[in-house]
């Protein structure tokens, strides 16, 4: 099922380039552009250029180590840091590090986690059954 979001609207002119500012954080792999010509002649659109803002990450590294940045889980909420209160404390001479190539990670960690979760529930069930067995035997010996 496709969800539709209106990202923006504006006017196109054949006389000048008018950039559109799409105000949305929606992730998409397709974009539908609807042109309403009304009574005007049909527009010939030769090319559409899309771009996005460049993002940077500022982080204080305390020691030499290997670091990894995980991203792309749309189910997580956006972080809400208090950095806006400390903007004047961030040094302007920050060092830039180069990242390696992006790697798509498989979901084996979460699969291992779910296997562990089911194993843990199985162990809890087994312990409950053993305790129940001994409780029943204890009740039977007391009634005799």
C-alpha positions as CSV (number, residue, x, y, z in Angstrom):
1,X,0.0,0.0,0.0
2,X,1.4,3.4,-1.0
3,X,1.1,6.3,1.3
4,X,0.8,9.7,-0.3
5,X,2.2,12.9,1.3
6,X,2.0,16.4,-0.1
7,X,5.6,17.7,0.2
8,X,5.1,21.1,-1.3
9,X,3.6,23.2,-4.1
10,X,4.8,26.2,-6.2
11,X,4.9,27.7,-9.6
12,X,7.1,26.8,-12.6
13,X,8.1,29.4,-15.2
14,X,9.7,28.9,-18.6
15,X,11.5,32.2,-18.1
16,X,13.5,31.4,-15.0
17,X,14.6,28.5,-12.7
18,X,12.5,28.5,-9.5
19,X,13.8,26.1,-6.9
20,X,11.2,24.2,-4.8
21,X,11.8,23.8,-1.1
22,X,10.1,20.5,-0.1
23,X,9.5,20.6,3.7
24,X,9.4,17.0,4.7
25,X,11.5,14.4,6.4
26,X,9.6,11.6,4.6
27,X,11.8,8.9,3.1
28,X,10.8,7.8,-0.4
29,X,12.2,6.1,-3.5
30,X,9.8,7.8,-5.9
31,X,8.4,11.2,-6.4
32,X,5.2,12.1,-8.2
33,X,5.0,15.6,-9.7
34,X,1.6,16.8,-10.8
35,X,1.5,19.8,-13.2
36,X,-1.7,21.7,-13.4
37,X,-1.6,23.6,-16.6
38,X,-5.2,24.9,-16.5
39,X,-5.8,26.7,-19.9
40,X,-2.0,27.3,-20.5
41,X,-0.1,25.4,-23.1
42,X,1.5,22.1,-22.0
43,X,4.9,22.5,-20.4
44,X,7.8,20.6,-21.9
45,X,10.0,19.5,-18.9
46,X,13.3,18.3,-20.2
47,X,15.1,17.7,-16.9
48,X,14.5,17.8,-13.2
49,X,17.4,18.1,-10.7
50,X,16.9,16.9,-7.2
51,X,19.2,17.6,-4.3
52,X,19.2,17.3,-0.6
53,X,20.9,19.0,2.3
54,X,24.3,17.7,3.4
55,X,24.4,16.4,6.9
56,X,27.3,16.3,9.2
57,X,27.9,14.6,12.5
58,X,29.8,16.1,15.4
59,X,31.1,13.7,18.0
60,X,33.7,13.9,20.8
61,X,36.0,10.9,20.6
62,X,37.6,10.2,23.9
63,X,40.1,7.6,22.9
64,X,41.4,5.8,19.9
65,X,39.0,3.0,19.0
66,X,36.9,1.6,16.2
67,X,33.5,3.3,16.0
68,X,30.4,2.4,14.0
69,X,27.4,4.5,13.1
70,X,24.2,2.6,12.6
71,X,21.3,4.3,10.8
72,X,18.3,3.7,8.6
73,X,15.8,2.2,11.0
74,X,12.6,4.1,10.3
75,X,10.8,2.7,13.4
76,X,13.1,4.6,15.7
77,X,12.2,8.1,16.8
78,X,14.5,11.1,16.1
79,X,17.0,12.0,18.9
80,X,16.4,15.1,20.9
81,X,19.7,16.4,22.1
82,X,20.4,19.6,24.1
83,X,23.2,20.7,21.8
84,X,21.3,23.8,20.8
85,X,22.1,25.2,24.2
86,X,25.9,24.5,23.7
87,X,26.5,25.7,20.2
88,X,28.9,28.4,21.3
89,X,30.9,25.7,23.2
90,X,31.6,23.5,20.2
91,X,35.1,24.3,18.9
92,X,35.4,25.6,15.3
93,X,38.6,23.7,14.5
94,X,37.1,20.3,14.4
95,X,39.0,17.5,12.7
96,X,37.3,15.7,9.9
97,X,37.5,11.9,9.6
98,X,36.9,9.9,6.5
99,X,34.5,7.1,6.7
100,X,34.8,3.8,5.0
101,X,32.3,2.6,2.4
102,X,28.7,2.1,3.7
103,X,27.9,-1.5,4.4
104,X,24.4,-2.9,4.5
105,X,24.1,-5.1,7.5
106,X,22.0,-8.2,7.6
107,X,19.5,-8.7,10.4
108,X,21.4,-11.6,12.1
109,X,21.8,-9.8,15.3
110,X,18.1,-9.3,15.8
111,X,17.5,-12.9,14.7
112,X,20.0,-14.1,17.4
113,X,18.2,-11.8,19.9
114,X,14.8,-13.4,19.1
115,X,16.3,-16.9,19.4
116,X,17.7,-16.0,22.8
117,X,14.4,-14.5,23.8
118,X,12.5,-17.7,22.9
119,X,15.2,-19.8,24.6
120,X,14.8,-17.8,27.7
121,X,11.0,-18.2,27.7
122,X,11.4,-21.9,27.2
123,X,13.8,-22.1,30.2
124,X,11.3,-20.1,32.3
125,X,8.5,-22.5,31.3
126,X,10.6,-25.5,32.1
127,X,11.5,-24.2,35.6
128,X,7.8,-23.4,36.2
129,X,6.9,-27.0,35.3
130,X,9.5,-28.4,37.5
131,X,8.4,-26.3,40.5
132,X,4.8,-27.2,39.8
133,X,5.7,-30.9,39.7
134,X,7.5,-30.7,43.0
135,X,4.6,-28.7,44.5
136,X,2.1,-31.3,43.5
137,X,4.2,-34.1,44.9
138,X,4.6,-32.2,48.2
139,X,0.8,-31.7,48.3
140,X,0.2,-35.5,47.6
141,X,2.6,-36.5,50.4
142,X,0.9,-34.2,52.9
143,X,-2.6,-35.5,52.1
144,X,-1.5,-39.1,52.7
